[in-house]
Amino acid sequence: MEQVVRQILDGRGDLSVPVAQLALTADLFDAGLSSFGAVEVMVGLEEHFGSSFPDRLLKRETFSTVAALIGAAEELQRHSLAA
């Protein structure tokens, strides 16, 4: 799952730091993620898993770290598999 999240971040996040160099707990907004970039990452994850983000995950904290995005991606995957 980490690889999927990092791949989407790399393609859509427009970060100023290489995604591969970021620790799981590094602040993505400090690494250059903008609000627009967060939306792009969200859309990328939704497209990958074929599932929409639940409203409760639409908050800054969800997009703040790679680890938080992995948690959101795992939830999207579970929702996708249950559908």
N, C-alpha and C positions, 0 to 999 in steps of 0.2 A: 504493500500500500504506500509505503514511503516513496518508492520509486515513481509511482503514478503521480503523487502529489508534487514531487520535485519536478517531474517532467512538465506538468501543467503550469507550475510556477515559472519554470524556465521559459516556456513558450508564451505565457500570457501575463506574467506578473510585472514585467519591465523593471526588474530590480537593478540597483546600482552595484550589487554584490553578486558574484556567481552563486547560483543556487547550491551547487555542490559544496561550497565552502561554509554554508550556514549550518549551525548547530540546530538540533531539533527545537531548542527553546529560544533561539535568537529572535528578536523582535523584527518581524517582517516590515513593519512600517519604518523602523530605523534603517532598514536595508533598502528603502526606496519604494516600497509598495504604496501606491496611492489608492484613493477610494475607487477610482476608475479601474485600476489594476485588480483590486479586490473583487469587483464585479466581474471582470474578465476571468479571473480564477474560478469564481463561483459558476459562471456559465460553462467553463471548461470541465469542471467536475460534474455538473449536471449532464452535459453531453456525454461524458465518458460513462457515467453510470445509468443514464436514461431515467433519471429521477430528479425531482425538484427539491431544492432546499426547503426544509420546513421553516416556518416563520420564526420559531424560537432560536434558530441558528443564524438568523440574519442580524448579527451584531458584530461589532469590531473585534471582540475577543476570539471569535471563530476564525478570523483571518490573521490573528496576531503572531502565530508561530507555525512552524511546520508541524509540530506535534498536535496543535489544535486543529489544523486542517486534516491531518490524518484521522483524528477522531470524527470529524464531520464526514470525511470520505467513507469511513467504515459504516457510519450510519446510513449514508446514501446507498451504499452497497447492500446493506441489510434490507432497506426499504425496496430496492430494486428487485432483490431476490424474492421478497414476499409478495410482490405484485403479480 
